[in-house]
Amino acid sequence: MNRSWFLFSLLAVPLALLISCGDGSTRPGKAGTPGGAEGAHVSNGRLLARIGGEDLKEEDFTLYLKETLGENYRDFSDLIYSSLFDQYIEEVLFASYAEKQGFDAEPREREFYLNENGMDPKTTQWRGSLRRKYLIGKMTAKEVLPKIDVSEGEVRSFYNNNLELFRKPAEIQLSQIIVSEEKGALDVRALLGQEPGRFSELARSRSIGPEREKGGDMGFFSKGELPQEIENVVFTLNPGEISPIVKSPYGYHLFMVTKRKNKRLMALPYVADSIRLKLKQQKYKAQWQALKEELNRKVEHEIFPENLFFKYLPPQERSREDSPTSTVQEEGEKGGNP
């Protein structure tokens, strides 16, 4: 079986929803009423939407909430439910289109897909959001991704027009020895004063830091990435020079700079792959949006927010910053996995 479309289909469907229930958020209750424990939702089969002649009942959306949020799906705000309802409608719309285009899973594909996502093919029910996300992923791999191509000229043009994105600040490669007591730091400092070349050896034998196994090597840092009391010391050091003792909440530190890199412009060959990925994501977004607009024109669909068990908040009433989730396409850009 060709595994490539499975891997790239991860672009098309969400895995994790970034859900935040702030203090004071409204809890859901009966339709049209403020939320609260006394308004605990019970599915009653009301019609919530009609997409391409298919009726979506309240129990269908309830199943989606359980699959997405777990058994505590009743304990969220109107904002979260509104965002999830929009995502649910979009998911059904795209999956319905994919099914009508003939995309589905053969038994062997289904088994492979479930195994790849850590589910038991013998006990997992092939239904609901699980099946829809599969259909969307397969359709995306077959219909959307093949239309996406980024030329070398496009990569070069983006690089030349955005050089500031590829300028690297000056950096130092830093090693440290950290001990818990000042006396220990003074002893190590005295040894290094006589034999600076023993820094890696003493880091392995004396340091309590997590990088001790690497001889104290912490990697490269630019200004602004270290605590100020440490930055003030280490950026004044020359390569091979040992710092004074620096106290922090973690103990007593000794630092050595092993290498310096000047401010520089990263060459195109080193950043071409990241540019190509960024441009592919942009084109993917445009292709997905075009397909979404086409489906909105071609597929008859209607929603009935008055039948929801919570107060539906239209998108224009939700700021992007407050929204807990995104559309199927937006999550696709982030590489979600069902």
LOBABA-601176 format. One record per residue (C-alpha): residue number from 1; x, y, z. Coordinates in steps of 0.5 Angstrom, whole numbers, padded with zeros to 4 digits. Each point is the difference from the previous one (the first is absolute). Last residue first. Layout:
ATOM_NUM_X_Y_Z
...
# end
This chain:
ATOM_338_-0014_0025_0027
ATOM_337_0007_0003_-0001
ATOM_336_0001_0007_-0001
ATOM_335_0005_0003_-0004
ATOM_334_0000_0008_0002
ATOM_333_-0003_0002_-0007
ATOM_332_-0005_-0006_0001
ATOM_331_-0003_0004_0006
ATOM_330_-0001_0006_-0004
ATOM_329_-0004_-0005_-0006
ATOM_328_-0004_-0003_0006
ATOM_327_-0002_0006_0003
ATOM_326_0003_0003_0006
ATOM_325_-0001_-0001_0007
ATOM_324_0000_0003_0007
ATOM_323_-0002_0007_-0003
ATOM_322_0002_0006_0005
ATOM_321_0006_0003_-0004
ATOM_320_-0005_-0001_-0007
ATOM_319_-0005_0004_0003
ATOM_318_-0007_-0003_0001
ATOM_317_-0006_0004_-0002
ATOM_316_0001_0000_-0007
ATOM_315_0001_-0007_0000
ATOM_314_-0008_-0001_0002
ATOM_313_-0001_-0001_0007
ATOM_312_-0005_-0006_0002
ATOM_311_-0003_0000_0006
ATOM_310_0000_-0007_0003
ATOM_309_-0004_-0006_-0001
ATOM_308_-0001_0001_-0008
ATOM_307_-0007_0000_-0003
ATOM_306_0001_0008_-0001
ATOM_305_0006_-0001_-0004
ATOM_304_-0004_-0003_-0006
ATOM_303_0005_-0001_-0005
ATOM_302_-0001_-0001_-0008
ATOM_301_0004_-0003_-0005
ATOM_300_-0001_-0001_-0008
ATOM_299_0007_-0002_-0003
ATOM_298_0002_0003_-0006
ATOM_297_0002_0008_0002
ATOM_296_0003_-0002_0007
ATOM_295_0003_-0006_-0003
ATOM_294_0004_0005_-0005
ATOM_293_0002_0004_0006
ATOM_292_0003_-0005_0004
ATOM_291_0004_-0003_-0006
ATOM_290_0002_0007_-0002
ATOM_289_0002_0001_0008
ATOM_288_0004_-0007_0000
ATOM_287_0004_0002_-0007
ATOM_286_0002_0007_0004
ATOM_285_0002_-0004_0006
ATOM_284_0004_-0005_-0004
ATOM_283_0003_0006_-0003
ATOM_282_0002_0003_0006
ATOM_281_0002_-0006_0003
ATOM_280_0005_-0002_-0006
ATOM_279_0003_0007_0000
ATOM_278_0002_-0001_0008
ATOM_277_0002_-0007_-0002
ATOM_276_0005_0003_-0006
ATOM_275_0002_0005_0005
ATOM_274_0002_-0005_0005
ATOM_273_0004_-0005_-0005
ATOM_272_0004_0006_-0003
ATOM_271_0002_0003_0006
ATOM_270_0007_-0003_0000
ATOM_269_0001_0000_-0007
ATOM_268_-0002_0008_0000
ATOM_267_0006_0002_0004
ATOM_266_-0002_0002_0007
ATOM_265_0003_0007_0001
ATOM_264_0004_0002_0006
ATOM_263_0002_0003_0007
ATOM_262_0006_-0003_0002
ATOM_261_0001_-0007_0003
ATOM_260_0004_-0001_0006
ATOM_259_0003_-0007_0003
ATOM_258_0002_-0003_0007
ATOM_257_-0003_0005_0005
ATOM_256_0001_-0002_0007
ATOM_255_-0005_0000_0005
ATOM_254_0001_-0001_0008
ATOM_253_-0007_0000_0004
ATOM_252_-0002_-0001_0007
ATOM_251_-0007_-0003_0001
ATOM_250_-0007_0000_-0003
ATOM_249_-0003_0006_0003
ATOM_248_0006_0004_-0003
ATOM_247_0007_0002_0002
ATOM_246_0006_0001_-0005
ATOM_245_0007_-0002_0001
ATOM_244_0005_0004_-0004
ATOM_243_0000_-0002_-0007
ATOM_242_0006_-0004_-0003
ATOM_241_0003_0002_-0007
ATOM_240_0000_-0005_-0006
ATOM_239_-0003_0004_-0005
ATOM_238_0000_0007_0003
ATOM_237_-0005_0002_0005
ATOM_236_-0005_0006_0000
ATOM_235_-0006_-0003_-0002
ATOM_234_0001_-0005_0005
ATOM_233_-0001_0005_0006
ATOM_232_-0006_0005_-0001
ATOM_231_-0003_-0006_-0003
ATOM_230_0000_-0004_0006
ATOM_229_-0003_0005_0004
ATOM_228_-0005_0002_-0005
ATOM_227_-0003_-0007_-0001
ATOM_226_0002_-0003_-0007
ATOM_225_-0004_0000_-0006
ATOM_224_0001_0008_-0001
ATOM_223_0006_0000_-0004
ATOM_222_0002_-0006_-0004
ATOM_221_0001_-0007_0003
ATOM_220_0004_-0006_-0003
ATOM_219_0000_-0007_0003
ATOM_218_0000_-0002_0008
ATOM_217_0007_-0004_0000
ATOM_216_0001_-0002_0007
ATOM_215_0005_-0006_-0002
ATOM_214_-0006_-0003_-0004
ATOM_213_-0002_-0004_0006
ATOM_212_0000_0006_0005
ATOM_211_-0006_0003_-0005
ATOM_210_-0005_-0001_0006
ATOM_209_0004_0004_0005
ATOM_208_0003_-0003_0006
ATOM_207_0007_0001_-0002
ATOM_206_0006_-0003_0004
ATOM_205_0002_-0006_-0004
ATOM_204_-0003_0002_-0007
ATOM_203_0001_0007_0000
ATOM_202_0007_-0001_0003
ATOM_201_0002_-0004_-0006
ATOM_200_-0003_0005_-0005
ATOM_199_0004_0006_0004
ATOM_198_0007_-0004_0000
ATOM_197_0003_0005_-0005
ATOM_196_0000_0006_0005
ATOM_195_0005_-0003_0004
ATOM_194_0003_0004_0005
ATOM_193_-0006_0005_0001
ATOM_192_-0005_-0006_-0002
ATOM_191_0003_-0003_0007
ATOM_190_-0002_0006_0004
ATOM_189_-0007_0001_-0004
ATOM_188_-0001_-0007_0002
ATOM_187_0001_0001_0008
ATOM_186_-0003_0007_0000
ATOM_185_-0006_-0004_-0003
ATOM_184_0000_-0005_0005
ATOM_183_0000_0005_0005
ATOM_182_-0006_0004_-0002
ATOM_181_-0004_-0006_0000
ATOM_180_-0005_-0004_-0005
ATOM_179_0005_0000_-0006
ATOM_178_-0001_0002_-0007
ATOM_177_0005_-0001_-0005
ATOM_176_-0002_0003_-0007
ATOM_175_0002_0000_-0007
ATOM_174_-0002_0006_-0005
ATOM_173_0000_0000_-0008
ATOM_172_-0001_0008_-0001
ATOM_171_-0005_0003_-0005
ATOM_170_0000_0006_-0004
ATOM_169_-0007_0001_-0004
ATOM_168_-0002_-0004_-0006
ATOM_167_-0003_0004_-0006
ATOM_166_-0005_-0005_-0003
ATOM_165_-0007_0004_0001
ATOM_164_0004_0006_-0002
ATOM_163_0001_-0002_-0007
ATOM_162_-0007_0000_-0002
ATOM_161_-0001_0002_-0007
ATOM_160_0007_-0004_-0002
ATOM_159_-0003_-0007_0004
ATOM_158_-0007_0001_-0003
ATOM_157_0003_0000_-0007
ATOM_156_0005_-0005_0001
ATOM_155_-0006_-0005_0002
ATOM_154_-0004_0002_-0006
ATOM_153_0005_-0001_-0005
ATOM_152_0002_-0007_0003
ATOM_151_-0008_-0002_-0001
ATOM_150_-0005_-0001_0005
ATOM_149_-0005_-0005_-0002
ATOM_148_-0007_-0001_0003
ATOM_147_-0005_-0003_-0005
ATOM_146_0001_-0007_0002
ATOM_145_-0001_0002_0007
ATOM_144_-0008_0001_-0001
ATOM_143_-0003_-0005_-0003
ATOM_142_0003_-0007_0002
ATOM_141_0004_0002_0006
ATOM_140_-0006_0004_0002
ATOM_139_-0005_-0005_-0002
ATOM_138_0003_-0005_0005
ATOM_137_0001_0004_0006
ATOM_136_-0007_0003_-0001
ATOM_135_-0003_-0008_0000
ATOM_134_0004_-0002_0006
ATOM_133_-0002_0006_0004
ATOM_132_-0007_-0002_-0002
ATOM_131_0001_-0007_0002
ATOM_130_0003_0002_0007
ATOM_129_-0005_0006_0001
ATOM_128_-0006_-0005_0000
ATOM_127_0001_-0007_-0002
ATOM_126_0005_-0006_-0001
ATOM_125_-0002_-0003_0007
ATOM_124_0007_-0002_0004
ATOM_123_0000_-0007_0003
ATOM_122_0003_-0004_-0006
ATOM_121_0004_0005_-0003
ATOM_120_0004_0002_0007
ATOM_119_0002_0007_0000
ATOM_118_0007_0003_0000
ATOM_117_-0001_0005_-0006
ATOM_116_0005_-0004_-0004
ATOM_115_-0005_-0006_0002
ATOM_114_-0006_0003_-0002
ATOM_113_0003_0002_-0007
ATOM_112_0002_-0007_-0002
ATOM_111_-0006_-0003_0002
ATOM_110_-0004_0005_-0004
ATOM_109_0004_-0001_-0006
ATOM_108_0000_-0007_0000
ATOM_107_-0008_0000_0001
ATOM_106_0000_0005_-0006
ATOM_105_-0001_0007_0002
ATOM_104_-0004_0005_-0003
ATOM_103_0000_0006_-0006
ATOM_102_-0005_-0001_-0005
ATOM_101_-0001_0007_-0002
ATOM_100_-0006_0000_0004
ATOM_99_0003_-0002_0006
ATOM_98_0005_0006_0000
ATOM_97_-0006_0005_-0001
ATOM_96_-0003_-0003_0006
ATOM_95_0007_0000_0004
ATOM_94_0001_0007_-0002
ATOM_93_-0007_0002_0002
ATOM_92_0000_-0004_0007
ATOM_91_0007_0003_0002
ATOM_90_-0003_0007_-0002
ATOM_89_-0006_-0001_0005
ATOM_88_0004_-0003_0005
ATOM_87_0005_0006_0000
ATOM_86_-0006_0005_0001
ATOM_85_-0003_-0004_0005
ATOM_84_0007_0000_0004
ATOM_83_0001_0007_0000
ATOM_82_-0007_0001_0002
ATOM_81_0001_-0005_0006
ATOM_80_0007_0003_0002
ATOM_79_-0004_0007_0000
ATOM_78_-0006_-0003_0004
ATOM_77_0005_-0002_0005
ATOM_76_0002_-0007_0002
ATOM_75_-0002_-0005_0005
ATOM_74_-0005_-0005_-0003
ATOM_73_0005_-0003_-0004
ATOM_72_0003_-0004_0006
ATOM_71_0000_-0006_-0003
ATOM_70_0005_0001_-0005
ATOM_69_0001_0007_-0004
ATOM_68_0001_-0002_-0007
ATOM_67_-0004_-0007_-0001
ATOM_66_-0005_0002_0006
ATOM_65_-0001_0007_-0004
ATOM_64_-0001_-0004_-0007
ATOM_63_-0005_-0005_0004
ATOM_62_-0004_0006_0002
ATOM_61_0000_0003_-0007
ATOM_60_-0003_-0006_-0003
ATOM_59_-0005_-0001_0006
ATOM_58_-0002_0007_-0001
ATOM_57_-0002_-0002_-0007
ATOM_56_0003_0002_-0007
ATOM_55_-0005_-0002_-0006
ATOM_54_0003_-0001_-0006
ATOM_53_-0003_0003_-0007
ATOM_52_0007_0003_-0002
ATOM_51_0001_0003_0007
ATOM_50_-0006_0001_0005
ATOM_49_0002_0002_0007
ATOM_48_-0002_0000_0007
ATOM_47_-0006_-0004_0000
ATOM_46_-0002_-0002_0007
ATOM_45_0001_-0007_0003
ATOM_44_-0001_0001_0007
ATOM_43_0007_0000_0003
ATOM_42_0000_0001_0007
ATOM_41_0004_0007_0002
ATOM_40_0001_0001_0008
ATOM_39_-0003_0007_0001
ATOM_38_0000_-0001_0008
ATOM_37_0007_0000_-0001
ATOM_36_0001_0007_-0003
ATOM_35_-0001_0003_-0007
ATOM_34_-0004_0006_-0001
ATOM_33_-0007_-0002_-0004
ATOM_32_-0001_0000_-0008
ATOM_31_0000_-0007_0000
ATOM_30_0001_-0003_0007
ATOM_29_0007_0000_0003
ATOM_28_0007_0002_-0002
ATOM_27_0005_0003_0005
ATOM_26_0001_0008_-0001
ATOM_25_0008_0001_0001
ATOM_24_0001_0004_0007
ATOM_23_0007_-0003_0000
ATOM_22_0003_-0002_-0006
ATOM_21_-0001_-0007_-0004
ATOM_20_0005_-0001_-0005
ATOM_19_0000_-0005_-0005
ATOM_18_0006_-0001_-0005
ATOM_17_-0003_-0005_-0004
ATOM_16_0004_-0006_-0002
ATOM_15_0000_-0005_-0006
ATOM_14_-0003_0004_-0006
ATOM_13_0000_-0002_-0007
ATOM_12_0003_0002_-0006
ATOM_11_0007_0000_0001
ATOM_10_0000_-0007_0002
ATOM_9_-0002_-0002_-0007
ATOM_8_0008_0001_-0001
ATOM_7_0002_-0006_0003
ATOM_6_-0006_-0005_-0002
ATOM_5_0001_0003_-0007
ATOM_4_0007_-0003_0000
ATOM_3_-0001_-0007_0003
ATOM_2_-0002_-0003_-0007
ATOM_1_-0002_-0007_0002
# end
